[in-house]
Amino acid sequence: MNTLRNQTLMIGRTGSSVVSYQEEDAQCPVCKSDKYLTPNLKLLVSPCFHKMCESCIDRLFGSGPAPCPICQLVLRRNQFMSQIFEDLTVEKEVRIRKRVAKV
């Protein structure tokens, strides 16, 4: 199992502005392609809120429904969406609120 590594980037001379990101958020868990080494890598978010690159999604879900490689939830290719918010918690909350608003 991969361990989650937090990295911090200091911006400015005084280091007063800090941006923190998680390495796993920028990596496809299937092929391990990294968004920072491959800038044109497009990660999409599944209904179970796992990120995967487009090529892995096409390979795994191109011929029909298949289980998520992380949680085993059965997914379809058309269920993956582009990530709008950087934080997946916010992404999940917004999607839930949209579904509730339809009711």
MMTF fields as JSON, N, C-alpha, C and O atoms, coordinates in Angstrom:
{
  "mmtfVersion": "1.0.0",
  "mmtfProducer": "UNKNOWN",
  "numBonds": 411,
  "numAtoms": 412,
  "numGroups": 103,
  "numChains": 1,
  "numModels": 1,
  "chainsPerModel": [1],
  "groupsPerChain": [103],
  "chainIdList": ["A"],
  "bondAtomList": [4, 2, 8, 6, 12, 10, 16, 14, 20, 18, 24, 22, 28, 26, 32, 30, 36, 34, 40, 38, 44, 42, 48, 46, 52, 50, 56, 54, 60, 58, 64, 62, 68, 66, 72, 70, 76, 74, 80, 78, 84, 82, 88, 86, 92, 90, 96, 94, 100, 98, 104, 102, 108, 106, 112, 110, 116, 114, 120, 118, 124, 122, 128, 126, 132, 130, 136, 134, 140, 138, 144, 142, 148, 146, 152, 150, 156, 154, 160, 158, 164, 162, 168, 166, 172, 170, 176, 174, 180, 178, 184, 182, 188, 186, 192, 190, 196, 194, 200, 198, 204, 202, 208, 206, 212, 210, 216, 214, 220, 218, 224, 222, 228, 226, 232, 230, 236, 234, 240, 238, 244, 242, 248, 246, 252, 250, 256, 254, 260, 258, 264, 262, 268, 266, 272, 270, 276, 274, 280, 278, 284, 282, 288, 286, 292, 290, 296, 294, 300, 298, 304, 302, 308, 306, 312, 310, 316, 314, 320, 318, 324, 322, 328, 326, 332, 330, 336, 334, 340, 338, 344, 342, 348, 346, 352, 350, 356, 354, 360, 358, 364, 362, 368, 366, 372, 370, 376, 374, 380, 378, 384, 382, 388, 386, 392, 390, 396, 394, 400, 398, 404, 402, 408, 406],
  "bondOrderList": [1, 1, 1, 1, 1, 1, 1, 1, 1, 1, 1, 1, 1, 1, 1, 1, 1, 1, 1, 1, 1, 1, 1, 1, 1, 1, 1, 1, 1, 1, 1, 1, 1, 1, 1, 1, 1, 1, 1, 1, 1, 1, 1, 1, 1, 1, 1, 1, 1, 1, 1, 1, 1, 1, 1, 1, 1, 1, 1, 1, 1, 1, 1, 1, 1, 1, 1, 1, 1, 1, 1, 1, 1, 1, 1, 1, 1, 1, 1, 1, 1, 1, 1, 1, 1, 1, 1, 1, 1, 1, 1, 1, 1, 1, 1, 1, 1, 1, 1, 1, 1, 1],
  "groupList": [{"groupName": "MET", "atomNameList": ["N", "CA", "C", "O"], "elementList": ["N", "C", "C", "O"], "formalChargeList": [0, 0, 0, 0], "bondAtomList": [1, 0, 2, 1, 3, 2], "bondOrderList": [1, 1, 2], "singleLetterCode": "M", "chemCompType": "L-PEPTIDE LINKING"}, {"groupName": "ASN", "atomNameList": ["N", "CA", "C", "O"], "elementList": ["N", "C", "C", "O"], "formalChargeList": [0, 0, 0, 0], "bondAtomList": [1, 0, 2, 1, 3, 2], "bondOrderList": [1, 1, 2], "singleLetterCode": "N", "chemCompType": "L-PEPTIDE LINKING"}, {"groupName": "THR", "atomNameList": ["N", "CA", "C", "O"], "elementList": ["N", "C", "C", "O"], "formalChargeList": [0, 0, 0, 0], "bondAtomList": [1, 0, 2, 1, 3, 2], "bondOrderList": [1, 1, 2], "singleLetterCode": "T", "chemCompType": "L-PEPTIDE LINKING"}, {"groupName": "LEU", "atomNameList": ["N", "CA", "C", "O"], "elementList": ["N", "C", "C", "O"], "formalChargeList": [0, 0, 0, 0], "bondAtomList": [1, 0, 2, 1, 3, 2], "bondOrderList": [1, 1, 2], "singleLetterCode": "L", "chemCompType": "L-PEPTIDE LINKING"}, {"groupName": "ARG", "atomNameList": ["N", "CA", "C", "O"], "elementList": ["N", "C", "C", "O"], "formalChargeList": [0, 0, 0, 0], "bondAtomList": [1, 0, 2, 1, 3, 2], "bondOrderList": [1, 1, 2], "singleLetterCode": "R", "chemCompType": "L-PEPTIDE LINKING"}, {"groupName": "GLN", "atomNameList": ["N", "CA", "C", "O"], "elementList": ["N", "C", "C", "O"], "formalChargeList": [0, 0, 0, 0], "bondAtomList": [1, 0, 2, 1, 3, 2], "bondOrderList": [1, 1, 2], "singleLetterCode": "Q", "chemCompType": "L-PEPTIDE LINKING"}, {"groupName": "ILE", "atomNameList": ["N", "CA", "C", "O"], "elementList": ["N", "C", "C", "O"], "formalChargeList": [0, 0, 0, 0], "bondAtomList": [1, 0, 2, 1, 3, 2], "bondOrderList": [1, 1, 2], "singleLetterCode": "I", "chemCompType": "L-PEPTIDE LINKING"}, {"groupName": "GLY", "atomNameList": ["N", "CA", "C", "O"], "elementList": ["N", "C", "C", "O"], "formalChargeList": [0, 0, 0, 0], "bondAtomList": [1, 0, 2, 1, 3, 2], "bondOrderList": [1, 1, 2], "singleLetterCode": "G", "chemCompType": "PEPTIDE LINKING"}, {"groupName": "SER", "atomNameList": ["N", "CA", "C", "O"], "elementList": ["N", "C", "C", "O"], "formalChargeList": [0, 0, 0, 0], "bondAtomList": [1, 0, 2, 1, 3, 2], "bondOrderList": [1, 1, 2], "singleLetterCode": "S", "chemCompType": "L-PEPTIDE LINKING"}, {"groupName": "VAL", "atomNameList": ["N", "CA", "C", "O"], "elementList": ["N", "C", "C", "O"], "formalChargeList": [0, 0, 0, 0], "bondAtomList": [1, 0, 2, 1, 3, 2], "bondOrderList": [1, 1, 2], "singleLetterCode": "V", "chemCompType": "L-PEPTIDE LINKING"}, {"groupName": "TYR", "atomNameList": ["N", "CA", "C", "O"], "elementList": ["N", "C", "C", "O"], "formalChargeList": [0, 0, 0, 0], "bondAtomList": [1, 0, 2, 1, 3, 2], "bondOrderList": [1, 1, 2], "singleLetterCode": "Y", "chemCompType": "L-PEPTIDE LINKING"}, {"groupName": "GLU", "atomNameList": ["N", "CA", "C", "O"], "elementList": ["N", "C", "C", "O"], "formalChargeList": [0, 0, 0, 0], "bondAtomList": [1, 0, 2, 1, 3, 2], "bondOrderList": [1, 1, 2], "singleLetterCode": "E", "chemCompType": "L-PEPTIDE LINKING"}, {"groupName": "ASP", "atomNameList": ["N", "CA", "C", "O"], "elementList": ["N", "C", "C", "O"], "formalChargeList": [0, 0, 0, 0], "bondAtomList": [1, 0, 2, 1, 3, 2], "bondOrderList": [1, 1, 2], "singleLetterCode": "D", "chemCompType": "L-PEPTIDE LINKING"}, {"groupName": "ALA", "atomNameList": ["N", "CA", "C", "O"], "elementList": ["N", "C", "C", "O"], "formalChargeList": [0, 0, 0, 0], "bondAtomList": [1, 0, 2, 1, 3, 2], "bondOrderList": [1, 1, 2], "singleLetterCode": "A", "chemCompType": "L-PEPTIDE LINKING"}, {"groupName": "CYS", "atomNameList": ["N", "CA", "C", "O"], "elementList": ["N", "C", "C", "O"], "formalChargeList": [0, 0, 0, 0], "bondAtomList": [1, 0, 2, 1, 3, 2], "bondOrderList": [1, 1, 2], "singleLetterCode": "C", "chemCompType": "L-PEPTIDE LINKING"}, {"groupName": "PRO", "atomNameList": ["N", "CA", "C", "O"], "elementList": ["N", "C", "C", "O"], "formalChargeList": [0, 0, 0, 0], "bondAtomList": [1, 0, 2, 1, 3, 2], "bondOrderList": [1, 1, 2], "singleLetterCode": "P", "chemCompType": "L-PEPTIDE LINKING"}, {"groupName": "LYS", "atomNameList": ["N", "CA", "C", "O"], "elementList": ["N", "C", "C", "O"], "formalChargeList": [0, 0, 0, 0], "bondAtomList": [1, 0, 2, 1, 3, 2], "bondOrderList": [1, 1, 2], "singleLetterCode": "K", "chemCompType": "L-PEPTIDE LINKING"}, {"groupName": "PHE", "atomNameList": ["N", "CA", "C", "O"], "elementList": ["N", "C", "C", "O"], "formalChargeList": [0, 0, 0, 0], "bondAtomList": [1, 0, 2, 1, 3, 2], "bondOrderList": [1, 1, 2], "singleLetterCode": "F", "chemCompType": "L-PEPTIDE LINKING"}, {"groupName": "HIS", "atomNameList": ["N", "CA", "C", "O"], "elementList": ["N", "C", "C", "O"], "formalChargeList": [0, 0, 0, 0], "bondAtomList": [1, 0, 2, 1, 3, 2], "bondOrderList": [1, 1, 2], "singleLetterCode": "H", "chemCompType": "L-PEPTIDE LINKING"}],
  "groupTypeList": [0, 1, 2, 3, 4, 1, 5, 2, 3, 0, 6, 7, 4, 2, 7, 8, 8, 9, 9, 8, 10, 5, 11, 11, 12, 13, 5, 14, 15, 9, 14, 16, 8, 12, 16, 10, 3, 2, 15, 1, 3, 16, 3, 3, 9, 8, 15, 14, 17, 18, 16, 0, 14, 11, 8, 14, 6, 12, 4, 3, 17, 7, 8, 7, 15, 13, 15, 14, 15, 6, 14, 5, 3, 9, 3, 4, 4, 1, 5, 17, 0, 8, 5, 6, 17, 11, 12, 3, 2, 9, 11, 16, 11, 9, 4, 6, 4, 16, 4, 9, 13, 16, 9],
  "groupIdList": [1, 2, 3, 4, 5, 6, 7, 8, 9, 10, 11, 12, 13, 14, 15, 16, 17, 18, 19, 20, 21, 22, 23, 24, 25, 26, 27, 28, 29, 30, 31, 32, 33, 34, 35, 36, 37, 38, 39, 40, 41, 42, 43, 44, 45, 46, 47, 48, 49, 50, 51, 52, 53, 54, 55, 56, 57, 58, 59, 60, 61, 62, 63, 64, 65, 66, 67, 68, 69, 70, 71, 72, 73, 74, 75, 76, 77, 78, 79, 80, 81, 82, 83, 84, 85, 86, 87, 88, 89, 90, 91, 92, 93, 94, 95, 96, 97, 98, 99, 100, 101, 102, 103],
  "secStructList": [7, 7, 7, 7, 7, 3, 3, 3, 3, 3, 3, 1, 1, 1, 7, 7, 3, 3, 3, 3, 3, 3, 4, 4, 4, 4, 5, 7, 6, 6, 6, 7, 7, 5, 6, 6, 6, 1, 6, 6, 7, 7, 3, 3, 3, 7, 6, 6, 7, 7, 3, 3, 3, 2, 2, 2, 2, 2, 2, 2, 2, 6, 6, 1, 7, 3, 3, 7, 6, 6, 6, 7, 7, 3, 3, 7, 4, 4, 4, 7, 3, 3, 7, 7, 1, 1, 1, 2, 2, 2, 2, 2, 2, 2, 2, 2, 2, 2, 2, 2, 2, 2, 7],
  "xCoordList": [0.848, 0.0, 0.891, 1.859, 0.563, 1.336, 1.11, 0.003, 2.186, 2.028, 1.835, 2.448, 0.995, 0.682, 1.77, 2.035, 2.405, 3.461, 2.971, 2.571, 3.002, 2.652, 3.903, 4.97, 3.775, 4.878, 4.395, 3.243, 5.279, 4.926, 5.817, 7.025, 5.24, 5.953, 5.909, 4.831, 7.075, 7.153, 7.194, 7.939, 6.4, 6.325, 6.674, 6.224, 7.473, 7.838, 9.126, 9.604, 9.696, 10.961, 10.824, 11.717, 9.731, 9.567, 8.99, 9.013, 8.482, 7.869, 6.522, 6.042, 5.909, 4.641, 3.48, 2.489, 3.595, 2.533, 2.933, 3.985, 2.106, 2.429, 1.315, 0.134, 1.712, 0.757, 1.099, 2.248, 0.135, 0.371, -0.413, -1.571, 0.222, -0.476, -0.077, 0.957, -0.891, -0.602, -0.203, -0.889, 0.925, 1.468, 0.487, 0.419, -0.267, -1.19, -2.319, -2.904, -2.634, -3.683, -3.27, -4.125, -1.98, -1.473, -0.986, -0.252, -1.382, -0.893, -2.043, -2.956, -1.986, -2.972, -2.618, -1.489, -3.552, -3.244, -3.089, -2.567, -3.538, -3.466, -2.105, -1.404, -1.725, -0.474, 0.667, 1.809, 0.364, 1.343, 1.928, 2.981, 1.262, 1.699, 1.523, 0.524, 2.486, 2.497, 2.149, 2.696, 1.251, 0.797, 1.92, 1.914, 2.865, 3.947, 5.037, 5.692, 5.242, 6.214, 5.6, 6.308, 4.291, 3.55, 2.472, 1.334, 2.815, 1.874, 0.551, -0.466, 0.547, -0.693, -1.554, -2.569, -1.172, -1.948, -3.271, -3.288, -4.372, -5.688, -6.27, -6.538, -6.46, -7.055, -8.541, -8.939, -9.352, -10.798, -11.21, -10.497, -12.364, -12.848, -14.039, -14.952, -14.014, -15.102, -16.218, -16.027, -17.379, -18.463, -18.06, -18.646, -17.066, -16.572, -15.405, -14.737, -15.17, -14.174, -12.736, -11.917, -12.446, -11.075, -10.637, -11.399, -9.415, -8.891, -8.161, -7.474, -8.326, -7.599, -7.335, -8.086, -6.256, -5.955, -6.874, -7.417, -7.026, -7.932, -7.546, -8.42, -6.252, -5.85, -6.2, -6.603, -6.054, -6.44, -7.955, -8.447, -8.687, -10.153, -10.61, -11.481, -10.023, -10.383, -10.045, -10.824, -8.892, -8.463, -9.346, -9.745, -9.651, -10.413, -11.917, -12.574, -12.464, -13.918, -14.391, -15.57, -13.49, -13.837, -14.784, -15.562, -14.732, -15.576, -16.822, -17.52, -17.101, -18.303, -18.013, -16.902, -19.005, -18.831, -17.718, -17.521, -16.999, -15.922, -15.775, -16.211, -15.166, -14.993, -13.885, -12.887, -14.074, -13.044, -11.839, -12.013, -10.632, -9.462, -9.133, -8.341, -9.729, -9.442, -10.492, -10.144, -11.785, -12.844, -13.791, -14.672, -13.624, -14.418, -15.854, -16.63, -16.242, -17.567, -17.644, -16.721, -18.706, -18.84, -19.138, -20.086, -18.303, -18.393, -18.485, -18.164, -18.931, -18.966, -18.108, -17.892, -17.628, -16.752, -17.417, -16.764, -18.706, -19.395, -19.684, -20.192, -19.377, -19.605, -18.442, -18.592, -17.299, -16.136, -16.307, -16.789, -15.904, -16.055, -14.742, -13.899, -14.587, -13.434, -13.57, -14.674, -12.446, -12.455, -12.551, -11.757, -13.507, -13.715, -12.918, -12.28, -12.953, -12.27, -11.0, -10.946, -9.987, -8.73, -8.896, -8.276, -9.724, -9.964, -11.104, -12.217, -10.83, -11.859, -13.004, -14.117, -12.755, -13.828, -14.855, -16.059, -14.379, -15.279, -16.011, -17.212, -15.294, -15.882, -17.039, -18.117, -16.808, -17.828, -19.037, -20.179, -18.788, -19.869, -20.742, -21.969, -20.121, -20.87, -21.718, -22.875, -21.156, -21.93, -23.119, -24.209, -22.914, -24.009, -25.098, -26.284, -24.699, -25.685, -26.47, -27.662, -25.815, -26.52, -27.564, -28.672, -27.207, -28.163, -29.336, -30.478, -29.072, -30.132, -31.041, -32.255, -30.468, -31.258, -32.234, -33.275, -31.92, -32.808, -34.049, -35.074, -33.97, -35.079, -36.176, -37.179],
  "yCoordList": [-1.181, 0.0, 1.242, 1.319, 2.201, 3.435, 4.27, 4.344, 4.896, 5.831, 7.211, 7.568, 7.974, 9.316, 10.252, 10.34, 10.955, 11.89, 13.3, 13.627, 14.129, 15.538, 16.308, 16.069, 17.228, 18.091, 19.514, 19.811, 20.398, 21.794, 22.631, 22.4, 23.596, 24.492, 25.879, 26.415, 26.463, 27.801, 28.819, 28.648, 29.874, 30.905, 32.24, 32.55, 33.022, 34.345, 34.308, 33.238, 35.503, 35.603, 35.214, 34.581, 35.583, 35.324, 33.951, 33.484, 33.312, 32.002, 32.1, 31.124, 33.283, 33.481, 32.788, 32.437, 32.593, 31.924, 30.473, 30.202, 29.549, 28.135, 27.426, 27.59, 26.639, 25.829, 24.379, 23.971, 23.599, 22.201, 21.338, 21.621, 20.295, 19.369, 17.951, 17.728, 17.011, 15.614, 14.963, 15.093, 14.257, 13.641, 12.673, 12.612, 11.923, 10.938, 11.591, 10.958, 12.847, 13.546, 13.842, 14.101, 13.808, 14.14, 12.903, 13.021, 11.729, 10.491, 9.527, 9.394, 8.86, 7.82, 6.591, 6.108, 6.074, 4.916, 3.617, 2.633, 3.609, 2.393, 2.274, 1.278, 3.292, 3.228, 3.988, 3.914, 4.72, 5.504, 6.668, 7.191, 7.082, 8.267, 9.484, 9.603, 10.378, 11.543, 12.797, 13.031, 13.591, 14.824, 15.856, 16.681, 15.814, 16.787, 16.414, 17.298, 15.13, 14.7, 14.642, 14.749, 14.475, 14.45, 15.523, 15.224, 16.779, 17.892, 17.757, 18.285, 17.058, 16.926, 15.752, 15.451, 15.091, 13.988, 14.528, 15.465, 13.939, 14.388, 13.342, 12.208, 13.743, 12.862, 13.165, 14.325, 12.127, 12.263, 11.625, 10.782, 12.035, 11.559, 10.631, 10.934, 9.505, 8.527, 8.886, 9.751, 8.24, 8.467, 8.09, 8.589, 7.214, 6.85, 7.754, 7.501, 8.809, 9.848, 9.345, 9.776, 8.432, 8.013, 8.609, 8.616, 9.106, 9.706, 8.657, 7.789, 8.755, 7.903, 8.696, 9.611, 8.342, 9.039, 8.523, 7.421, 9.351, 9.006, 7.712, 6.932, 7.471, 6.256, 4.999, 3.993, 5.04, 3.891, 3.706, 2.579, 4.81, 4.738, 4.111, 3.242, 4.553, 3.985, 2.499, 1.707, 2.122, 0.728, -0.145, -1.238, 0.328, -0.481, -0.497, -1.517, 0.637, 0.771, 0.947, 1.211, 0.806, 1.008, -0.039, 0.255, -1.25, -2.318, -2.582, -3.572, -1.706, -1.869, -1.675, -1.296, -1.933, -1.746, -2.638, -3.767, -2.099, -2.843, -2.315, -1.203, -3.101, -2.634, -1.592, -1.647, -0.655, 0.336, -0.432, -1.284, -0.158, -0.892, -0.6, -1.32, 0.44, 0.79, 0.233, -0.386, 0.448, 0.048, -1.029, -1.491, -1.428, -2.491, -2.115, -2.992, -0.842, -0.39, -0.497, -0.06, -1.06, -1.22, 0.144, 0.83, 0.519, 1.831, 1.701, 0.66, 2.778, 2.89, 4.078, 4.996, 4.06, 5.125, 6.494, 7.478, 6.569, 7.864, 8.444, 9.561, 7.723, 8.227, 9.078, 9.779, 9.025, 9.801, 11.248, 11.532, 12.164, 13.591, 14.316, 13.842, 15.471, 16.318, 16.867, 17.138, 17.026, 17.568, 19.085, 19.726, 19.657, 21.103, 21.754, 22.788, 21.154, 21.71, 20.922, 19.714, 21.603, 20.932, 19.93, 18.867, 20.269, 19.411, 18.44, 18.867, 17.145, 16.142, 16.157, 15.753, 16.611, 16.716, 17.747, 17.526, 18.864, 19.9, 19.368, 19.588, 18.674, 18.068, 17.137, 17.195, 16.298, 15.345, 16.078, 15.735, 17.076, 17.845, 18.535, 18.524, 19.128, 19.825, 18.843, 19.132, 17.684, 16.68, 16.177, 15.991, 15.959, 15.5, 16.561, 16.245, 17.815, 18.903, 19.054, 19.359, 18.846, 18.919, 17.816, 18.048, 16.611, 15.499, 15.747, 15.459, 16.276, 16.564, 17.668, 17.617, 18.659, 19.776, 19.314, 19.942, 18.233, 17.705, 17.048, 16.945, 16.608, 15.887, 16.799, 16.351],
  "zCoordList": [0.0, 0.0, 0.0, 0.757, -0.844, -0.911, 0.334, 0.868, 0.781, 1.887, 1.312, 0.306, 1.941, 1.477, 1.963, 3.162, 1.024, 1.39, 1.129, 0.011, 2.146, 1.993, 1.638, 2.203, 0.704, 0.342, 0.425, 0.11, 0.851, 1.001, 0.11, 0.045, -0.572, -1.456, -0.85, -0.594, -0.617, -0.044, -1.176, -2.141, -1.063, -2.083, -1.446, -0.343, -2.142, -1.63, -0.833, -0.454, -0.575, 0.152, 1.616, 2.179, 2.221, 3.653, 3.929, 5.068, 2.913, 3.119, 3.814, 4.39, 3.759, 4.455, 3.761, 4.402, 2.474, 1.733, 1.501, 0.924, 1.944, 1.834, 1.081, 1.386, 0.095, -0.651, -0.371, -0.547, 0.058, 0.372, -0.608, -0.911, -1.093, -1.978, -1.612, -0.981, -2.006, -1.743, -3.05, -4.064, -3.01, -4.203, -4.86, -6.088, -4.077, -4.641, -5.425, -6.303, -5.124, -5.855, -7.283, -8.13, -7.568, -8.891, -9.634, -10.615, -9.182, -9.766, -10.028, -9.213, -11.168, -11.472, -10.638, -10.72, -9.838, -8.998, -9.788, -9.265, -11.037, -11.848, -12.527, -12.343, -13.315, -14.078, -13.418, -13.872, -12.347, -11.583, -12.376, -12.011, -13.456, -14.198, -13.307, -12.598, -13.344, -12.468, -13.257, -14.334, -12.727, -13.372, -13.484, -14.397, -12.577, -12.593, -13.588, -14.139, -13.828, -14.831, -16.221, -17.222, -16.285, -17.544, -17.459, -17.099, -17.786, -17.597, -18.352, -17.903, -19.491, -20.259, -19.795, -20.423, -18.715, -18.155, -17.623, -16.824, -18.065, -17.614, -16.674, -17.071, -15.424, -14.425, -14.31, -14.204, -14.33, -14.172, -12.85, -12.307, -12.341, -11.046, -11.257, -12.025, -10.57, -10.664, -9.688, -8.834, -9.797, -8.829, -7.396, -6.436, -7.254, -5.918, -5.503, -4.5, -6.289, -6.021, -6.013, -5.202, -6.926, -7.164, -8.495, -9.461, -8.54, -9.764, -10.587, -10.049, -11.91, -12.846, -14.108, -14.447, -14.807, -16.056, -17.169, -17.095, -18.191, -19.299, -19.996, -20.375, -20.171, -20.883, -20.083, -20.668, -18.766, -17.936, -17.933, -17.958, -17.903, -17.936, -19.248, -19.255, -20.356, -21.658, -21.724, -22.254, -21.191, -21.224, -20.33, -20.732, -19.124, -18.166, -18.428, -18.221, -18.884, -19.001, -20.442, -20.676, -21.402, -22.807, -23.366, -24.274, -22.842, -23.387, -22.55, -22.769, -21.597, -20.784, -19.31, -18.939, -18.462, -17.022, -16.47, -16.918, -15.485, -14.835, -13.407, -13.111, -12.526, -11.146, -11.032, -11.75, -10.132, -9.81, -9.262, -8.39, -9.741, -9.245, -7.777, -7.168, -7.211, -5.824, -4.867, -3.861, -5.172, -4.224, -4.765, -4.039, -6.007, -6.637, -6.976, -7.355, -6.855, -7.274, -8.799, -9.486, -9.335, -10.782, -11.41, -11.026, -12.385, -13.029, -14.536, -15.109, -15.167, -16.627, -17.037, -16.246, -18.255, -18.774, -18.692, -18.343, -19.007, -19.052, -17.668, -17.575, -16.597, -15.243, -14.724, -13.723, -15.387, -14.959, -15.386, -16.482, -14.503, -14.781, -14.507, -13.745, -15.142, -14.852, -13.444, -12.97, -12.791, -11.434, -11.502, -12.19, -10.802, -10.801, -9.677, -9.882, -8.496, -7.332, -7.038, -7.267, -6.534, -6.216, -5.078, -5.082, -4.119, -2.962, -3.277, -3.584, -3.2, -3.509, -2.505, -2.839, -1.29, -0.299, -0.746, -0.623, -1.262, -1.783, -3.007, -3.162, -3.87, -5.074, -4.688, -5.281, -3.707, -3.26, -2.683, -2.988, -1.858, -1.231, -2.28, -2.17, -3.285, -4.337, -5.136, -5.44, -5.48, -6.23, -5.416, -5.957, -4.132, -3.265, -3.192, -3.287, -3.023, -2.937, -4.24, -4.21, -5.377, -6.668, -6.776, -7.26, -6.324, -6.366, -5.434, -5.79, -4.248, -3.278, -3.804, -3.607, -4.469, -5.001, -6.08, -6.274, -6.783, -7.823, -7.233, -7.908, -5.997, -5.347, -4.945, -4.389]
}
